[in-house]
Structure formats: structure tokens, C-alpha cells
Amino acid sequence: MAKHKRQHFVPVSYLKRFSVGTNESAIGLYHLDSDKWVPCASLRDQAHRDYFYGGDLVVERALSKLERGWDRVVSQVIRSRDTPLVGSPAHLLLVTLAVFLARRTDYAAQQLNEMLDKSVKSIFARDSLVGGHLDDFQVQLEEPGRIAVGFGARFLPLALDLRLALVGRRGGVPFVTSDNPAVFYNRLMEVKQAPGSGTGIQCKGLQIFLPVSPDYCLMYFDSWAYTVCRSSEGYAEAKKQDVSALNALEYANANQCVYFSDDITPEMARRISEMGSQFRRAEKVRVKEYFTPDDPTGERHSLLVMSRADIRSNLELSFVKLTRDAQRYELGDTAFHVRDRELLIAFGMYESVVIGDEAQSLPFPAWLYEVTRDDCKRDLFENFLSLARAGLYTEGQFREWLDEVEKTEGTRWS
């Protein structure tokens, strides 16, 4: 086999934390479609596709470098039973781990293809030539895994405000993981019965659950919406029912396989299956079409709204509470509930400048730091931020506004 042909969409180093025995070469497996329980499967044969990220190995090699950092920082967190400060290099690595584990998997690639297929077919549904033949073909990308990773890398900065908590169990059922291990959830939007998806990367109330060993799970959360009760040892202590609920969530989020250590018995696996199967999604993407009234010419227009299909399992954890602000929050008529408006505006400004300009090679945090060090850029940044907060501009209009300022005032960004 050609070197690097087999590309794992869940890192081997991550799966080893759930290995069976002492040599880290085997793992317990439950295959959902066949309802088959395998107590000792080859670990390296799990969660991979040939050239999943492309034959040029660019993405594969970049992910391999990140995986070494992820493994080191996860080990540190488990050893210390504490999570790093927001903004620290370790925090950045852990957020990167969660976002990439959500966007680098086979599930993410299938979700991307499903979104493309459904949107194209919705557009052509009433076309006289192809409308009657839409079931005869599928619209798919050539390298969806590579593109899904690209989306994860692009929007990663919008998750950097999330806080972290280490969740630990005391005996009982261990944590399990899957071939789609990072679970995006939103208890706030579930309680508020918000329509559509509540798991966008900048959505208010976002939670991400990522098991990192049979004993520990990382929880990423919006600190405006939730408080986390921690033990005297620094981590959040999960009761037996909490672990069961999180395992059911992991089962519901899995694509084909749930993985576990040798502490899981067939009876435990059966109970996880029974709890989680009721929350599995029938589709990965939801597409809705909203029609306008006929205009005077008789034409009718429509708007396609696409969103990921969320898991809603009525998740209640003993160590997580909604804050008072979250309890009082009203949905109103807003379609998308932004967690950090200023971060979203700043990121839109960054993207507006990055396209074809000198900041092209700078990641968002470094670009933001450079802006704060330059008096002219800082003044322009703060002025536009105020205008965008007031609704006079959208974040994507930063470049347009800069051109306007240069013409009228002679002030340049660079």
C-alpha cells in the first residue's frame, strides 16, 4: 500500500485512549447498521478512507502535525484535571481539536454532499427539462473530506470564545466515543424551542461534548448561557445518569461505529444503543423553501434555507445549569442568535481584508493583535465596529467602507 494512502478521519492517537488491553492495538466496536458488537477489533482499521483528504497529502500532513499537539495537551488536561485559560495556546489547540473532529470525518463529508445535492435539486425541482429526473442522479463533490476540513479551518476563530470544562466520572459506566466524536449541542435553544439549527459555530448557547478517555469528557460551552459546577478537584463530576446521557448522545451522533474500552460489557452496550437510537437523525441536512406572494407580474420567488440537522435529546446534566440571563432570553423574530456579535464582526472584517491583501498569511488572532498595535488600523477597526454594531454596515462590507474612507478622508488601512 502506498504510504499515507490510508487516511484516518478520526486520529489513531485519539482512538488509542479507548483501546482494549495494554498494547493499544485493539478497540471495542459496536457497528450500528449491522447491530454487531465486536469486543476486540483492530484499532488501525477504524475510521479511515483511501486518500480521504486528497492524493497530494497536504491536508493529511497538516493534520498529522496538529495531532501531535492535540495528544500532548489532552494528556496534560487529564493529568492536571483542569482546563487551560481562554486565549492560551493550549486552549487554542483544544478548540481546534473539537472543531476539526467535527469537520474532518466521513459524516461531515456526507453532510456536505447531502447539502449540495438537496440544494441543487430544490433549485431545479420545477425545471421543465430536469425536474422529473432528479431522483436519477446525485450531486456530489470530488473531495468532500478535504473541503469539509477547509470549512472547519476557516471558521475555527468563531469558536475561540468557548470556555472549557473537564467532565470526569467516578466509577460506573465509562465514556464511549465514535467515528463522529465531537457532538455539537444546544440545550438553550432546545429549551426555548428555537426553530432550525442551534449548533452553528457562533450560535448562542452552543455546547460541544468530546470524550477524551473512558474516564473523561471535554465540554466546550457558552459561558453566558451555562454555569458548570466543579468539584474541589477542579473538574465537573458526572453522575451515572450523566455519563449514560452523554453516551446516548455519542451514539446518536455516530455515523457507523461506536468505540469503547474493555470496561464496556455487552449489557452496557445494549443500554447505550437503546437510549441513543431514539435520537438518531434521519437526515444530515434540512432544506426548507419559503415562497413570497406572487408579484404584479405573476412571478413567484423563493428563499432556500439550509441547516444541519441537530440532535435534541432533552439533555439534562446535573453539573450544568442555565444562567439567569439565559433563562430570561427571548427568541423574538431573530433567525440566528449570535453568541458574540463583536467577534463575528471582527472576523468578517478580517476575511474582508484577507482576500487579496497583506494579511493573507496571518491567522485571525495574529491579525487582531497586529491591528491593536497599529494606531491607524486600530482607529479604523473601532470606528467600523461601532458602525456595524449600530446596523449601518454588515461585517462583510469592511473593505468597501475602507475604500470609501480612503477616498473621502485619505486614510489608508496599510
C-alpha distance (Angstrom), angle and dihedral (degrees) to the residues before:
residue distance angle dihedral
M1 . . .
A2 3.81 . .
K3 3.78 113.7 .
H4 3.83 112.3 -94.2
K5 3.82 92.1 8.0
R6 3.79 90.2 121.5
Q7 3.80 104.3 65.5
H8 3.80 118.0 -172.4
F9 3.78 116.0 -141.8
V10 3.81 89.0 -166.6
P11 3.83 108.7 45.8
V12 3.79 118.0 -112.1
S13 3.82 88.4 -137.1
Y14 3.82 88.8 58.6
L15 3.82 94.4 47.3
K16 3.82 90.9 49.3
R17 3.79 88.2 70.2
F18 3.82 87.0 67.6
S19 3.80 96.1 41.7
V20 3.78 125.9 138.1
G21 3.78 118.7 -120.8
T22 3.80 126.0 -3.4
N23 3.81 106.0 -67.0
E24 3.85 95.5 64.9
S25 3.81 92.9 -132.3
A26 3.83 99.1 112.8
I27 3.78 137.2 50.2
G28 3.79 136.9 -173.2
L29 3.79 114.5 -107.1
Y30 3.77 138.4 -167.7
H31 3.81 114.2 -168.5
L32 3.78 109.1 -151.8
D33 3.81 102.2 -158.2
S34 3.81 95.1 48.4
D35 3.82 94.6 34.4
K36 3.81 86.9 -131.4
W37 3.81 123.9 155.6
V38 3.84 115.2 -155.0
P39 3.82 112.5 -176.5
C40 3.82 95.1 -168.8
A41 3.83 117.6 28.1
S42 3.81 128.1 160.6
L43 3.81 106.7 -88.6
R44 3.80 96.5 -151.8
D45 3.79 91.3 52.9
Q46 3.82 91.5 64.2
A47 3.80 131.4 98.1
H48 3.79 101.9 -1.2
R49 3.81 141.3 121.3
D50 3.78 130.5 -169.7
Y51 3.81 109.6 -94.4
F52 3.80 89.9 -15.9
Y53 3.82 91.1 165.0
G54 3.81 96.3 36.7
G55 3.78 138.5 -77.7
D56 3.81 94.7 -94.0
L57 3.84 89.2 71.1
V58 3.83 92.7 -141.9
V59 3.81 94.5 126.3
E60 3.81 93.3 36.0
R61 3.82 92.2 55.3
A62 3.80 93.2 44.4
L63 3.81 90.8 52.0
S64 3.81 91.3 47.6
K65 3.81 90.2 57.4
L66 3.80 91.3 49.1
E67 3.80 91.9 48.4
R68 3.80 91.8 62.7
G69 3.81 90.2 55.0
W70 3.81 92.3 45.2
D71 3.79 92.6 51.9
R72 3.81 92.0 50.0
V73 3.82 96.0 49.0
V74 3.83 93.9 44.4
S75 3.81 88.8 53.1
Q76 3.82 89.4 51.2
V77 3.80 92.3 50.2
I78 3.81 93.2 49.6
R79 3.79 92.1 45.6
S80 3.82 94.0 49.4
R81 3.82 94.7 34.8
D82 3.78 87.4 -138.6
T83 3.80 137.5 98.9
P84 3.82 127.4 -125.7
L85 3.79 125.1 -105.0
V86 3.79 118.8 -90.5
G87 3.79 109.2 -94.8
S88 3.80 95.5 25.7
P89 3.83 120.3 122.4
A90 3.82 89.9 -111.6
H91 3.81 91.0 52.9
L92 3.82 90.2 50.1
L93 3.81 90.3 51.8
L94 3.80 92.9 49.9
V95 3.81 93.0 48.8
T96 3.80 88.8 48.2
L97 3.80 88.9 51.5
A98 3.81 93.2 54.5
V99 3.81 96.3 43.3
F100 3.79 93.8 46.4
L101 3.80 93.6 45.0
A102 3.80 86.3 56.0
R103 3.82 94.8 47.2
R104 3.83 104.9 34.2
T105 3.82 98.8 60.3
D106 3.78 133.7 100.4
Y107 3.82 87.7 -112.0
A108 3.82 90.3 58.0
A109 3.81 90.8 49.5
Q110 3.81 91.5 49.8
Q111 3.80 89.9 46.9
L112 3.80 90.7 53.7
N113 3.79 91.6 49.7
E114 3.79 91.4 47.1
M115 3.79 90.9 51.5
L116 3.81 91.8 50.7
D117 3.80 93.5 45.4
K118 3.80 94.9 48.2
S119 3.81 95.0 44.5
V120 3.82 94.6 48.8
K121 3.80 92.2 46.6
S122 3.81 91.3 47.9
I123 3.80 89.5 53.8
F124 3.80 93.6 49.8
A125 3.82 97.5 36.7
R126 3.81 93.1 107.8
D127 3.78 96.7 36.5
S128 3.79 110.1 125.8
L129 3.81 93.7 -141.0
V130 3.82 104.6 44.0
G131 3.82 104.2 12.7
G132 3.79 92.9 95.4
H133 3.81 94.6 48.7
L134 3.79 103.0 51.3
D135 3.81 93.3 111.6
D136 3.81 90.0 57.5
F137 3.80 95.7 72.6
Q138 3.79 145.2 22.7
V139 3.79 127.9 -134.3
Q140 3.79 110.1 -135.8
L141 3.79 141.1 163.6
E142 3.81 121.5 -116.7
E143 3.82 95.1 -131.4
P144 3.81 107.2 17.7
G145 3.82 93.0 159.9
R146 3.79 91.9 58.5
I147 3.81 92.5 46.4
A148 3.81 92.9 47.2
V149 3.82 90.0 54.0
G150 3.81 88.4 49.8
F151 3.80 90.8 55.9
G152 3.79 89.8 49.4
A153 3.81 91.8 51.9
R154 3.79 92.5 45.7
F155 3.80 97.2 52.4
L156 3.81 97.8 33.4
P157 3.85 93.1 104.8
L158 3.81 90.0 64.3
A159 3.81 89.9 67.1
L160 3.80 96.8 50.5
D161 3.81 92.6 96.9
L162 3.81 92.8 62.9
R163 3.81 117.0 113.4
L164 3.78 122.5 -136.4
A165 3.78 134.5 -136.3
L166 3.77 128.5 -178.3
V167 3.79 111.3 -134.7
G168 3.80 116.0 -156.6
R169 3.79 132.7 -175.0
R170 3.77 128.0 -141.0
G171 3.79 106.7 -144.8
G172 3.78 123.2 -53.6
V173 3.79 124.1 81.9
P174 3.84 114.7 2.7
F175 3.80 124.0 -130.6
V176 3.80 116.4 -94.3
T177 3.79 129.5 -156.0
S178 3.81 136.6 -159.4
D179 3.80 147.7 -157.3
N180 3.82 86.8 -84.1
P181 3.80 98.8 40.3
A182 3.83 106.2 164.9
V183 3.81 107.7 80.7
F184 3.81 116.2 -159.4
Y185 3.78 111.0 -155.2
N186 3.80 139.7 162.2
R187 3.79 118.1 -158.3
L188 3.81 92.0 174.6
M189 3.81 94.3 57.8
E190 3.80 89.6 42.3
V191 3.82 91.1 54.9
K192 3.81 91.1 45.3
Q193 3.84 90.1 47.9
A194 3.80 91.2 -129.4
P195 3.81 114.3 -174.7
G196 3.78 120.3 -122.7
S197 3.78 125.7 13.3
G198 3.79 123.1 -22.3
T199 3.81 96.7 -175.8
G200 3.78 102.5 81.4
I201 3.78 110.7 135.3
Q202 3.83 92.2 -109.3
C203 3.80 97.3 36.9
K204 3.79 118.3 131.6
G205 3.80 110.4 -110.2
L206 3.81 96.3 23.1
Q207 3.80 118.1 163.5
I208 3.81 128.2 -175.4
F209 3.80 121.5 -164.5
L210 3.79 118.4 -162.9
P211 3.83 121.6 173.3
V212 3.82 109.3 -143.9
S213 3.82 100.1 178.5
P214 3.81 139.1 -7.3
D215 3.82 87.0 -88.4
Y216 3.81 103.3 39.9
C217 3.77 141.9 46.1
L218 3.82 128.3 -174.0
M219 3.78 117.9 -132.9
Y220 3.82 119.3 -161.8
F221 3.78 113.2 -166.1
D222 3.79 149.5 168.7
S223 3.81 103.5 -105.6
W224 3.81 91.3 -157.2
A225 3.80 89.2 63.0
Y226 3.81 104.1 35.0
T227 3.76 142.3 38.3
V228 3.79 119.5 -157.0
C229 3.80 121.0 -148.9
R230 3.80 110.8 -140.9
S231 3.78 130.5 -165.6
S232 3.81 124.1 -120.1
E233 3.81 86.7 -94.8
G234 3.80 91.7 63.2
Y235 3.79 102.6 -107.3
A236 3.80 132.2 94.0
E237 3.78 109.9 -102.4
A238 3.80 113.7 -136.0
K239 3.76 119.0 -149.8
K240 3.78 121.2 -142.5
Q241 3.81 92.4 -95.4
D242 3.82 90.3 50.1
V243 3.81 92.3 54.9
S244 3.80 90.2 46.3
A245 3.82 91.0 51.5
L246 3.82 92.5 48.3
N247 3.81 91.6 47.0
A248 3.81 89.7 51.5
L249 3.80 87.9 50.9
E250 3.80 90.7 51.2
Y251 3.81 90.1 49.7
A252 3.81 91.0 50.3
N253 3.80 90.5 49.9
A254 3.81 95.9 48.3
N255 3.78 119.9 108.8
Q256 3.81 100.8 -153.6
C257 3.80 109.7 -31.3
V258 3.80 139.7 46.9
Y259 3.83 114.7 -159.6
F260 3.78 128.6 -153.8
S261 3.79 144.7 166.9
D262 3.79 126.3 -109.4
D263 3.81 90.2 -89.5
I264 3.82 90.4 77.8
T265 3.79 115.1 91.8
P266 3.84 125.2 -157.7
E267 3.81 88.3 -106.4
M268 3.81 91.5 54.1
A269 3.81 90.5 48.0
R270 3.80 90.2 51.1
R271 3.81 92.0 52.2
I272 3.82 91.7 48.6
S273 3.79 88.9 51.2
E274 3.80 92.8 49.5
M275 3.80 92.9 49.5
G276 3.80 97.4 42.0
S277 3.80 101.8 40.5
Q278 3.82 92.9 71.5
F279 3.82 90.6 61.6
R280 3.80 99.5 47.8
R281 3.79 114.8 122.6
A282 3.79 121.7 -115.7
E283 3.81 89.9 -153.1
K284 3.79 135.9 22.4
V285 3.80 96.7 -144.6
R286 3.78 133.5 32.5
V287 3.79 120.5 -151.2
K288 3.80 120.3 -170.1
E289 3.78 126.9 -177.2
Y290 3.79 120.0 -150.3
F291 3.80 118.3 -163.7
T292 3.79 128.7 -148.9
P293 3.80 121.6 -140.5
D294 3.79 115.0 -91.7
D295 3.80 111.6 -83.3
P296 3.86 121.7 -134.9
T297 3.82 90.8 -86.9
G298 3.80 91.5 56.5
E299 3.79 94.0 -110.5
R300 3.78 119.9 137.5
H301 3.79 123.4 -153.9
S302 3.77 130.7 -163.4
L303 3.78 140.9 -164.0
L304 3.81 121.8 -140.4
V305 3.80 114.5 -145.9
M306 3.82 116.6 -166.6
S307 3.79 125.2 -170.4
R308 3.77 137.8 161.2
A309 3.79 116.6 -101.4
D310 3.79 107.6 -108.5
I311 3.78 128.9 -149.2
R312 3.79 112.4 -121.9
S313 3.79 112.1 -175.4
N314 3.82 100.5 155.4
L315 3.80 87.2 -108.2
E316 3.79 113.5 -161.3
L317 3.79 117.8 176.2
S318 3.79 122.1 -170.6
F319 3.81 92.7 -136.6
V320 3.84 97.7 48.4
K321 3.79 125.1 75.4
L322 3.78 132.8 176.4
T323 3.80 112.1 -114.7
R324 3.81 120.0 -121.3
D325 3.80 90.2 -106.9
A326 3.79 90.3 53.4
Q327 3.80 92.4 47.6
R328 3.81 90.5 52.7
Y329 3.81 94.8 43.9
E330 3.80 115.4 121.2
L331 3.78 121.8 -154.9
G332 3.79 96.1 -146.0
D333 3.79 115.0 175.8
T334 3.82 95.4 -48.6
A335 3.79 113.9 128.1
F336 3.81 96.3 -158.3
H337 3.79 123.2 33.3
V338 3.80 108.0 -148.6
R339 3.78 118.9 -149.3
D340 3.82 98.9 -158.1
R341 3.80 113.0 14.1
E342 3.80 94.4 -176.2
L343 3.81 92.6 51.8
L344 3.80 90.0 50.0
I345 3.83 91.6 50.0
A346 3.80 92.1 46.8
F347 3.80 90.9 50.1
G348 3.81 90.8 50.0
M349 3.81 89.0 51.0
Y350 3.80 89.8 50.0
E351 3.80 92.6 51.4
S352 3.79 90.9 46.2
V353 3.80 90.9 55.5
V354 3.80 97.0 37.4
I355 3.80 93.9 60.8
G356 3.78 101.0 95.1
D357 3.80 98.9 -21.1
E358 3.80 140.3 105.3
A359 3.81 94.3 -86.7
Q360 3.78 89.5 64.3
S361 3.80 94.3 110.7
L362 3.80 96.6 40.2
P363 3.81 120.2 97.5
F364 3.79 114.9 -131.6
P365 3.86 98.3 -100.3
A366 3.82 91.1 49.4
W367 3.82 91.1 47.1
L368 3.81 90.6 50.4
Y369 3.80 90.4 50.1
E370 3.82 91.4 50.5
V371 3.81 89.9 51.0
T372 3.80 91.9 55.0
R373 3.81 91.2 52.2
D374 3.81 95.5 53.0
D375 3.83 114.0 72.5
C376 3.81 95.1 -154.4
K377 3.80 94.8 46.5
R378 3.78 91.7 44.2
D379 3.83 91.8 53.2
L380 3.81 92.2 48.3
F381 3.79 91.0 45.8
E382 3.81 93.3 51.1
N383 3.82 93.1 44.5
F384 3.79 93.0 52.6
L385 3.80 91.6 43.1
S386 3.81 89.0 57.7
L387 3.80 92.0 48.6
A388 3.81 92.4 48.2
R389 3.80 91.8 47.9
A390 3.80 87.9 53.8
G391 3.81 90.0 53.0
L392 3.82 95.2 -114.9
Y393 3.81 92.4 120.0
T394 3.78 137.1 17.1
E395 3.80 119.8 -126.2
G396 3.80 90.7 -108.9
Q397 3.80 91.4 61.7
F398 3.80 95.1 67.0
R399 3.82 94.4 105.5
E400 3.79 91.0 47.9
W401 3.82 90.4 50.4
L402 3.82 91.7 48.2
D403 3.82 90.6 54.0
E404 3.78 89.5 49.9
V405 3.82 92.6 50.3
E406 3.79 91.4 48.2
K407 3.79 91.4 53.8
T408 3.81 96.5 45.6
E409 3.81 102.0 33.6
G410 3.80 104.7 18.6
T411 3.82 91.4 -125.6
R412 3.80 113.9 141.1
W413 3.77 130.3 -160.4
S414 3.80 93.6 -137.4
